[in-house]
Amino acid sequence: MSVELKLPPEVEGLTVILPPHLAEIFERADHELREIYGQSPGVAALVRMWLGYSSTTRIRREFEKAVL
């Protein structure tokens, strides 16, 4: 079983390593935004927005999915 690692995006001096399933979601969202609106802020900006608008409940849910 091979594990594919993607280069982590730089987020204001903090390196974030996304699991492949999350990286794919952000890449897909970036692609969809470009198709629909002709532009996107890019994957790193989408990650920052996701972190900025996340709630403790959603963070806990992601943690539980990762470890349970």
URDA-V584445 format. One record per pair of residues at least 4 apart in sequence whose ideal C-beta (glycine too) atoms are under 8 Angstrom apart, sorted by the first residue. I is the first residue (numbers start at 1). J is the second residue. Records with the same first field share a line. If there is no record, write none. Layout:
I->J / J
This chain:
3->20
4->20
5->17 / 20
6->18 / 20 / 23
8->15 / 16 / 17 / 18
9->16 / 18 / 43 / 44 / 47
10->14 / 15 / 44
11->15 / 16 / 44 / 47 / 48 / 51
12->48
16->47
18->22 / 23 / 26 / 47
19->23 / 66
20->24
21->25
22->26
23->27 / 43
24->28
25->29
26->30 / 43 / 46 / 47 / 50
27->31 / 43
28->32
29->33 / 40 / 46
30->34 / 40 / 42 / 43 / 46
31->35 / 40
32->36
33->37 / 39 / 40 / 41
34->38 / 39 / 40
40->46
41->45 / 46 / 49
42->46
43->47
44->48
45->49
46->50
47->51
48->52
49->53
50->54
54->58 / 59
55->59
56->60
57->61
58->62
59->63
60->64
61->65
62->66
63->67
64->68
